[in-house]
Amino acid sequence: MQLNVRDAAELLFVSEKTIYRWVKQNELPAYKINGQYRFSRAELLEWATSHRINISTQIFQEIDVGSVPSPGLAEALRVGGIHYRIGGTEKASVLKACIDVMPLPEGVDRKLLFQVIMARETLGTTAVGDGVAIPHVRNPIVLHLPRPMISLFFLDSSIEFGALDGKPVHTLFVIASPTISAHLNLLSQLAFALRQTEFKEIIARRGSREEIDEEARRIARLIDERREASTASQGEEE
């Protein structure tokens, strides 16, 4: 779904004037269609995460997950796995090492997945600051996965990833999904989680699988609570 200026302003908690200013300064990715600015929801999420800008929980209500069930953050991490001591000395070798150990179905072409993730990196870094990056493919439907997943990787050595804050990356969350809607749902949950102090602290110290799972489940409950509160608020306004 393409967003207009008003949609973007509401999701980022800023004025429409600010959206126009960011676009004119070439800071916010936008497309001009029939003289009107339009925004990709995925690109907006990526941009907001990398710039540490809060996103309205309204986004959780608007994403239609379609026919493929979209898991919560904790379930997606259980499917994708949490992996420690990943080797590699630069972006390409690290990403290849990550893809090699991802629990992908036998029919998934790992070489293709590596190529499309690297192609995405050429469009702009997926590093979001504080040593974290979220590599993913631009068109997730090419993967033909039975379930969406997030694989978490802790690197042996930090590497340069072109992060806006200049910090090398030590942690990767790799999102893999069979549908765009499920991809957006997981990306929005992960973006929300990375703004939570407790989650960031556990990731920074490379907590245990049990600790990360427990915190991911807590965040899922928090998202549900905020979604319900937002729905109730909209009902009162109507």
N, C-alpha and C positions, 0 to 999 in steps of 0.2 A: 504494500500500500504506500502510495506517495503522499507525503504530508505537505500542507500549505504553510504559509508563514505563521498564521494564527495557531495551527496545530503545534508547530515547532516551538513557538513562544510559550504555549501552555505546558508542554512537556518539560521544558528547561527552566520554568519559573522565571522568565524574563519578559520584557516588553517586546512588541513587534518591532519597535524602533531599534532595539538591541540586535534582533535577528538580522535586520537589514544592514546594520553597521558591520556585524561580523561577516556577512556575505560580501559586502563591498571591500572589506579588508582582506578578502580571500582566506579567512580563517575557518569559516563554516562551509562544508561541502554542500553545494546546491546546484540545481539544474533549472534552466529557464525554458519553460514550455508555454508557447502562445503568450509570451510577455509576462508570465507569472513564475515566481520562484517555487520550486518543488524540492522536497527533501526525501532521501531514502531513509527509512526507519532504521535500517541496519547501520548506515553510515552515521546517522545522528547519535545512535547509542555508542558507537565506537568513539566518535569525536568527544562526546560528553564524558565518557569514562576516562579517556586520555587527558582531558583537561580538568578532571576532578570536579565536574559540574553535576549537581544533583538532578535527578530525573523524577518526574511525577510518577507516583504509583499507579496513576491512570493507565500507564502503558501496559500494566499487567492485565487490565480488563479488556484492552482493545485488541490484543493479539489473539487471533483465531487459530487454534492449534490444528484444526481440520481433522482428518480421519486418522492420523497417526498420533497416538497418545503422547503428550509431552510431559516428561518426568519433571519432578522438582529437582532442585540443585543437589540434594543429598543422593537421590536415586541416580541421577546422571553421573555423579562422581563414582558411585558404586559400580555402575556399568563400565565407565571408562577407566577406572582404577587410579590409584595414587602411587606414583613411582618415584623412587629415590635414587640418587647418585647416577644421574644421566650424564654420559660423557659428551665430548665435543668441545672444539676450541673457537668456533665461530657459528654464525646463524645457520648456515646450510647443514653443517655436520651435526649440530644439536637437533635441528628439526628432523633430520633423517633418523637419528638415534631414537627420538621420541616416537616417530611413526612406526619404526621397526618393532616397538614393544607394545603399541596400542592393541587392545583386545578386539581387533576387527574381524568380521566374518571372513571366511576363506575366499569368498568371491570378490572382495574389495581389492582393487588394484592399488597397492601401497605406493608404487612408483608414481602413479597418476596423482594420488593424494599429495605426495611430496611436491610434485610439480605445480599443482594448483595453489597449494599453500605458499610456495615460494613466489608464484605469480602475484598472489595477493600482497605479499610483502613489498613488491616493486611499486605498488600503488601508494604505499605509505606504511610506516611502521605500525605494528599492532601492539607495541609496548605502551602500557598505560601508566607508567610511573611507579616509583617505589620498588623497582626491581622485578616488576611483573609484566608479562606479555600474554596476549590472548590470540595466538595464531588460529586462523580458521579460513575456510574457503569462501569465496564470494557467492558461489552458487551451490549450496549444500545438496541439492537434489541429485547431483551427479554421483553421490556416494552409494546409494542403494543399500542403506543400513536398515535393519529391522527396528532399531530403537536409537533415539538421539543419545549422545553421550558427551561427557566432559572428562578428559584425561588430565590429571594434574602431575606435573613433572618438576622435581627439584634437581637442579643442575649441580654437577660436581664443581664446576667453576663458573663464575659470572661471565657473561659475554656482552659485547657491544650490540645493541639492538636499535640504536637510533631513537631512544626515548626522548621525549620533550624535556624531561627534567635532567637529562644528561647522565642518569644513573645506569650502570650495566644491569642486565637482566639475570636473575638467578632462579626464577620460577615461571613456568609456562602452564597455562590452562588451554588445552587444545579442544575446541568444540568440533564435533562431527555429527551431522544430522541429515536425515533423508529428505527433510522439507524445510522450506524457508521459514514457515511460521514457527516450527519447533525450534529452529536455530535462533530466531529472534527472541523467543520465550526464554531460552537458556542464556542468551547473551544479556538480556535485561536482568535476569536473576543474578547472574554473576557480577554485572556492573553494580547492582545494589549491594551485594555481599562485600565487594571490595571497598565500599564506603563505610562498612561496619568495623569499629575499632577492634572488637574481639576476634573477628574473622581475620583481619589483617595481621593481628599479633600472632595468631597461631600459624598462619602461613609464613610469616617472617622468621619464626624460629623453627620451622619445619616440624610441626607437631606430628603426633602419631595419627595413623589412619582413624583410630577410634575418636580422637579429639576433633579431627576435621569433620568426621561424619556427624558427631553430636552438634557441632557448631552450625553445620549446614542445615541440619534439621531444625535448629532453633531459628535460623534465618527464614526457613520455609514457613514456619508458624508466624513469624513477624510479617512476612509478605501477605499471608492470608488475612491477618488481622487488619492490616492497612487497606487491603483490597475491600474487605467487608465494610470498613469505616467509610471508605470512599463511595461505595455503592449506597450505603445508608444516607450519606450526605447528599448525593445526587437525587435520591428518592425524596428527601425532604424539600429540596429546591423545586422539584416538579409539583 
